[in-house]
């Protein structure tokens, strides 16, 4: 029996009945729709953000942290948007939604997945800087959200999560995707991509979520490869923990997509560690 549709329907219903998730998600959906429109202007985005006090406070805090050399503090969202830019706004607010709306128990499991996701976002951004610097902010978001499906599973399917964790703990060499398929009939990649598409994220992010373990049919293969490599670098560095923390063999086709010289990787790893420590100290 195909369990995909019942699981997706159940998750959609549970998230819609969760007031915090629904409220934050609604703002994010509207924001993503605005940012897809090239004619969107600062006042429109500011008006949307000002509807949610927590979102507005997050943006002002970030803008003031990034402009510490300025004499006057930034006190309104329009000014903050001018300082941060739209790409950074999407990155900051997506991080906040992921942190606040999908905060599940046990705390240690959530904290480890959250830190891992942050690190993959940072690593994706750094790798992208070697390939297409103009897309480095959107690749941070793609890396940050690569395990969106895991946040949703762990947050809303408590009994299934226990079963998945138990099966992986009993055999540490067992891969997560086959376990998810056995328990749910669907993987965190598929769940994450489904909801990312529903929430108006760009296709480059949706496909990065959908194919970050196995490169599939997508016109964004180069950028999916960034997230795949970033994910495994972060696993190897042990930044945050996952229930499945095996570093996966990366096919030569994936390495071939990014074409970053091998000599650059010591610096890349050093930059990931430095930026990760800075971001963790900022959010904690």
HELIX and SHEET records of a PDB file:
HELIX    1   1 UNK A    4  UNK A   16  1                                  13    
HELIX    2   2 UNK A   19  UNK A   36  1                                  18    
HELIX    3   3 UNK A   42  UNK A   49  1                                   8    
HELIX    4   4 UNK A   53  UNK A   66  1                                  14    
HELIX    5   5 UNK A   77  UNK A   84  1                                   8    
HELIX    6   6 UNK A   86  UNK A  101  1                                  16    
HELIX    7   7 UNK A  107  UNK A  129  1                                  23    
HELIX    8   8 UNK A  133  UNK A  135  5                                   3    
HELIX    9   9 UNK A  136  UNK A  144  1                                   9    
HELIX   10  10 UNK A  148  UNK A  156  1                                   9    
HELIX   11  11 UNK A  158  UNK A  170  1                                  13    
HELIX   12  12 UNK A  176  UNK A  184  1                                   9    
HELIX   13  13 UNK A  188  UNK A  198  1                                  11    
HELIX   14  14 UNK A  203  UNK A  210  1                                   8    
HELIX   15  15 UNK A  221  UNK A  237  1                                  17    
HELIX   16  16 UNK A  252  UNK A  258  1                                   7    
HELIX   17  17 UNK A  262  UNK A  264  5                                   3    
HELIX   18  18 UNK A  265  UNK A  283  1                                  19    
END                                                                             
